[in-house]
Amino acid sequence: MNLETQKVTVQKSSKDIFEFLTKLDNFEGLMPESKEKFEVDGDSFIFGLKGMPEIRLVLKEKVEQYKVSTNSQTLS
């Protein structure tokens, strides 16, 4: 699946953004209004959007102040 969204400029330092994105609880606030489920479990979180299967995002890589990446897993 390919998700696209508009690009935005964030007026924060790379340190602040890195710290925000490495606290997985913060991702709940980034979810669309159609969010029906959000649960953090260690280095991953599960979310469900209305009419879509639940997805687990697992924290894959953290490079201080540079990169935060995740892998997705569809749940049955």
N, C-alpha and C positions, 0 to 999 in steps of 0.2 A: 504494500500500500504506500502511496506517495501522498503526503500531506503538504499542502502549500499554504502559506499565510503571508500577509504583508510584512515587509521589513520595517522595523522601528529602531530608532536610536535611543539608547538608554544613557541617561546622564549620571552614570555611576562609574567608579573606578573598576578596573579589572579584578581587583581584590574583592570588592564588595559583590560583584556579580558572581565570581567564583564561590564565595562563601554562601551566597543565596542558593545557587544551583546544587551545591553539595549537601544541603539540608533538604532531603527529599520531601519533608512535610510542606515545604514552600511550593511544590508543584501543584498542590491542590488549588491554590489561588490562580494558577495559570490555565486551569481547565475551563472549557466552555460551560455555559449555563446548562447544557444538556447532560452534565455529569450526574450519574446516578450512584456511583460508588467510587470511593477513594480510600485505600488502606496502605500504610507504609509498613514494610516488614524487613527490617535490617537494611541491606543495601539494595532494596528493590521496593517498588510500589505497584499496586494493582489499581487500575481505574476502569470504569465502565461508563460509556456514553449511551444515551437512549438510542435503542435500535441497532447497537453495535455489540460485537462480542467483547468480553473483558480482555484487557491486555495488561501484562506485567512488563514494566520497564526495570531492567537490572543495571545498576551502576557498573559500567565497564571499565572506564579509564578516567583518572583525574590527574591533570598536570597543572600544578599550582599556578593560579592566575592566568591560565592559558586555555585549558580545554577540560570539558566535562562531557563524557559520552556515555550513552546507554545502548543496550540491546533490548529488543522487544521479544516477548513470547506471548502468543495467543493462548488463552486458557479455554478449556472445554467446559 
